[in-house]
Amino acid sequence: MNLLKWGFFPQGMVAAMALTMLLTTGGPAAAQSGGEQYRHFTIRDGLSNTFIWTMMQDRHGFIWTAGNTGLEKFDGQNFTTYRNDPQNPNSVPGGQMRTILEAHDGMLWVGSGQGLAIFDPALEKSKTVHVADSLERLRFLWTLHQDGNGDIWAGTADGLYRIPVQDYSADTLRANFFLFNVEQTTAGTIRSIVPRGDDAFWVGTNSGLYVFDRNSHEFSSTGPFDGELQMVQSATIWYLLADRNDNLWISTDNGLALWRSGADTPELVKSFANSDLDLTGGYMQGLFEDEDGMIYISTDAYGALLLNPESMEVTVFEHIPGNANSLQATDVHYFFRDRDGNFWFGYHFQGISLMYRDLWNYSYSLVVDTAPPIDPANQVRTLWEDSRGNLWIGTNHSAVMKPADGSAHRIFTPDVAPDPDNPRATWIFGFHDDGDVMYFYNDQHLYAADIQSGTLTRIDLPGTDNILISNSWDDRHIYLGTVSSGLLIIDKSDHSVTVITSLDNDSESDEIPLIDLYRDAAGNLWTYEFKPYFSPVTWKVHAFDPDTRRFVDTGHPFVADINNVTPPAPSQTEPGVFWIATDKGLLRQDYINGDNQIFLADEPSVTTLTFYRVLPDKEGFVWIGGAGSILRFDPVTGNTVSFDPDVNRRPQALLWHIQMSNRDIVFGGFGGYIRFNPDELLEEAPIAFVNLTEMRAGAEIIPLLYDNRRAHTFEHSSNNLTFSFSAINYKSPASTRYRYRLNGYQDEWLEIGMQTQVFLANLAPGSYEFQVQARNRNGTYSDAVAGVLFTIRPPWWRTVPAYFAYLLIIAGLVFTVDRFQRRRLLALARERSREKELEHAREIQKAYDNLKAAQEQLIQQEKLASLGQLTAGIAHEIKNPLNFVNNFSEVSLEMIDEVVEEIDKMPAGEEASAMKQTLADIKSNLTKIHEHGSRADGIVKSMLLHSRGGTGEKKPTNLNALVQEYTNLAYHGMRAGKHPINVDIALETDEAAGEVPLVTEDFSRVILNLCNNAFDAMRDKLETVNANGSENEQGNGNGNRSGNANGDANGSGNGNANGNDGYNPRLTVRTLRNADNVNIEIEDNGPGIPEDIRDKILQPFFTTKKGTQGTGLGLSITHDIIKAHGGKLEIESKTGKTIFKIMLEK
């Protein structure tokens, strides 16, 4: 290793060796600040004139000044000037404005050389006070006072005025005037009045001090006094002040006097307990007492004096030429403190100054006084403290020690180039361990410098880009975190270097991560494995055991989506806790308990300036250095305090920091460093005045600042409201922050930052209170709350009359709906009933169609059945003509054969006669054949017509022939059936019946059905008679018992003679034509129709036949056919006789 010499000044000794050395000595770089900060206001800042007579703060916190050109109001940011305008009767009086009084009602009474006026700050209008012509004109106003009764007292150049409480809007006000006449020879000017008990005033004039008796209205002198005190009786008195102890302070153009309560005479105040200042003969001006009883004295030559009347110690505020952070002049006419604790100074010719005490008293130092702040020698790169309490500052050129005793900086610079191969390389001072060794480094080498011996030892580091980012040490080793060389462990004894490139213990890594190393409050070492060049940033945290050199992964959960971070900063009060500023806020990581917390997520100075560093202090606060300010965060309360050093007394950026063992905090950067003790920080008073200035409801604008109404009411159409507000913050208006809440809607406070307007849209009807609070830069909200009550009326449709109307409408609607619903339900029921009926009708129709089809089928079956019944009869009927045909055919054939034989036998002459006779016989036979063949053909046609049905068209029909033919068919059909009986048939036809329009194929079934029913009824009666044991005789023989109804007696058949006690079935069929109808009667001598079924026999499917013998459709179809022909069917029945009577229209 190379041993190099270097230059230094250890403890004041000069080492004369072949060294290059630099020593800078001298006083502090900047004088200590007392913490006072001044703001000055002149014409350039909006002030209309610079000659100030008096000042005051009103109930809203505004500062009012009276000067040579008028009245002015200051709200912390802007001045508003009110001057006399001869053309405007509402302007303030002209002349020098010398006095201001805020009355009990908030009006401002202002007095000038030209008169007295009442100024309305809400309307910004002034009303000149006029009194009766018999009184002296109000002019040359010097002082104003309001007593406990509300009466206004005005001191003028002529005397004293009393203006009692009255209607001040009157053109002429009632007043009393009391002439001040010294010794009845010369009038005097009353410059100041203060109460003296309840019945008198102290009166300060241009000719001394007097007492005014309010009962006798007399002025009396307070003298004479001996010696120097005579000036109280002769000097011009500028101000009087009666303090809280009833002491009277008297400022004159010849000194300051104090008349203590209970004393017989006043005393002169010439000096103070803590000052050599001599006020003898001094020009005293304004007087003021604050809430703490401190006395504020204005002078023309000594500046402003703040006096403690108990100790008689004074603080002098004076003008320091060339120092903007002092008074602007020594001639201060009025000096007072506002309710925020700020001091105000009104000058005769320099305008106004505002002074407040800063929260902190810090010092600012350059590293090298002789170099400008931007010089690299003043670029602080690192800070640390040695074991002796000295502050060490590392720069690009050297190491600088600020001794603990406060003496001058001591600068140490190596006498060799940091890199022989790179002439542009500079030293980067690294750190100092607990002994007398400090370390420099560049890209490749680390140098250990022994302060006492002056030796410089080079320690070669592996790699070519060793950028050191953190360090720590113990008794044996130095631990260095690097950007790309891993963790370097240097043995102090032999300077050997151990390199750890992976935190996975025994493994090696091709990609060497950025490794950061820190020691926590308990002395534990923690390593960070960063990947900071990727977005989002990620890192792993390991606990490091320096004895075993093993790493334990904490497995601590990571916060996602972080893109920028500062180096971790270990807490000085909580082991295992680290603080990191990120673009998501201030991150607290607890590696022991595995906890993450984000604070200040909405603080721009944290989220947008994350490249600055974090310093947790010994009290648990967290300090964050920024571009031009320092933020202190309290993790317990969540409050923040911003400390803003003067732009001319701070580095460009506050990058590096340290807390010393004596609790001092140091922030350094490009351009030096600042230092302060956090225990000496002052608590900033909260903002005392927050004002609601305006409320907008639609197009309506309501001024609120001077509005005495407790509540406002708005129509629902004006439910979009805008509230404007402002806080009085004279120290730092730009740092004012606001929050608001709307009671009745949301009781939680809502932070709105610097916003001074809130827009609330579409508020629901109801009662609300809008409240706003303000805080100063330290984050503490004041107790002052500005609020306004207001009510949003419901829309007309939500008012009580509307509700009554709604009830009526609802009742009407209910009634109407009920009626409608009833009708609808009724209609629905009807519709459903109709639907059911229709459905039922459809079902009936379907059933009817089915029934009709079945009926037609049954009818067809009836036809077939009747056809079957007729078959036998028809066969019998056809048999006779066929017998004739056959017989005559055979006879004709035989005759032809005979003719042929006769011809052969006959001689030629006899042939003609024999042939004629034979042919005549053949002709007769053929005639018979034709007749009976035609008859058979007619029978067949009738049968086919009956079975097929016709066209349904009515045609004129011979009724007698139809009745006769189908009666015979019915009879023969019955005879051909299974149970034939003998029936006597009697046809009684009326030749006048003639032709009747009939559907022959249909009406023929009527005759058949009625005849068949008659045959069935007579058969039943006959069977009943036989069943009762009547004699039964049966015989066989030939006869005509059964014959054709047309009187054909030539048939042959079998007849049964049944013994039946004389009962012979008989069927009588009649036709009868009368005037209106043609009637058909079918009468039988059967058993008759029982009374109980007489009404049912015409119903479909009703039958008295057993089993499957009947379908019950015969009479129903018969009845339908008769009705279809326009006729009627009547039934007459009794025991032994039944008549079916058919009545047809002609």
Beta strands, then each sheet from edge to edge (+ up, - down):
strand 1: 3-7
strand 2: 36-41
strand 3: 52-57
strand 4: 63-67
strand 5: 70-74
strand 6: 79-82
strand 7: 97-102
strand 8: 108-112
strand 9: 115-120
strand 10: 125-128
strand 11: 141-146
strand 12: 152-156
strand 13: 159-163
strand 14: 176-179
strand 15: 181-182
strand 16: 186-187
strand 17: 190-196
strand 18: 200-205
strand 19: 208-213
strand 20: 218-221
strand 21: 237-242
strand 22: 248-252
strand 23: 255-259
strand 24: 267-269
strand 25: 284-289
strand 26: 295-299
strand 27: 304-308
strand 28: 313-317
strand 29: 332-337
strand 30: 343-347
strand 31: 352-357
strand 32: 363-365
strand 33: 382-385
strand 34: 391-394
strand 35: 399-402
strand 36: 410-414
strand 37: 428-432
strand 38: 437-441
strand 39: 445-450
strand 40: 455-460
strand 41: 468-473
strand 42: 477-482
strand 43: 487-491
strand 44: 497-500
strand 45: 514-519
strand 46: 525-531
strand 47: 538-545
strand 48: 550-553
strand 49: 569-570
strand 50: 577-582
strand 51: 585-590
strand 52: 595-599
strand 53: 614-616
strand 54: 622-625
strand 55: 630-633
strand 56: 640-643
strand 57: 656-659
strand 58: 665-669
strand 59: 672-676
strand 60: 690-697
strand 61: 700-703
strand 62: 711-714
strand 63: 721-727
strand 64: 737-743
strand 65: 746-753
strand 66: 757-760
strand 67: 766-775
strand 68: 786-792
strand 69: 955-958
strand 70: 984-988
strand 71: 995-998
strand 72: 1066-1073
strand 73: 1077-1084
strand 74: 1128-1134
strand 75: 1137-1145
sheet 1: 33+ 34- 35+ 36- 1+ 40- 39+ 38- 37+
sheet 2: 2+ 31- 30+ 29-
sheet 3: 3+ 4- 5+ 6-
sheet 4: 7+ 8- 9+ 10-
sheet 5: 11+ 12- 13+ 14-
sheet 6: 15+ 16-
sheet 7: 17+ 18- 19+ 20-
sheet 8: 21+ 22- 23+ 24-
sheet 9: 25+ 26- 27+ 28-
sheet 10: 32+ 59- 58+ 57-
sheet 11: 41+ 42- 43+ 44-
sheet 12: 45+ 46- 47+ 48-
sheet 13: 49+ 50- 51+ 52-
sheet 14: 53+ 54- 55+ 56-
sheet 15: 61+ 60- 63+ 66-
sheet 16: 62+ 68+ 67- 64+ 65-
sheet 17: 69+ 71-
sheet 18: 70+ 72+ 73- 75+ 74-
end
